[in-house]
Amino acid sequence: MNQNFICPKCKGYLNVGESIVLSAETKTGAKGLIYFSPEIGNYTIKKNTNFVIEEGEKHDFFCPLCQRKLAADIHDNLSHIIMIDKDKNEYQILFSKIAGEKSTYKIIGESYEIFGDQKSSYLDFINLSLGK
C-alpha cells in the first residue's frame, strides 16, 4: 500500500495490511469494527456477520485508537479521515455515513476528486466549504 490513513484527532494509523479499520455504531447502539478497502471508490467492507447494518441507515464512525467520532464539519452525513500518499501529500477524505450510499471526496487544498454512484450528493457542501 502506497498510502497511510490516519485519524484527524489523534493522528494514529488506521490502516493495517490492505484495510482501513474503523469502529462503528448504529442508531440502535450496536457496535462493531468495519474494514474498508484503502482504494478510494471501492466500497467493499468486511465486518462481523452479527454486526447488522441496515441499508440506508446512518451510523457513526469512530477512531479505534482514541474512540473519538470521525465526523466531518461540512455535513452531518459525512465522516472524515486523512490520507497521506507516498509523496507525503495530505488529503482530507470525506465519506458518507449512510449504509449503501456511495459518496466519497478526496480533498487537497481547493482541489478535489469525487467517487461513487451518489458522488454529487454533498458536492454543494464541499464547494461551499472550499469557497467555490
Helices and strands as residue ranges (DSSP letters): E 4-6, E 15-16, E 19-25, E 31-36, E 45-47, E 60-62, E 78-84, E 90-96, E 104-108, E 111-115, H 123-129
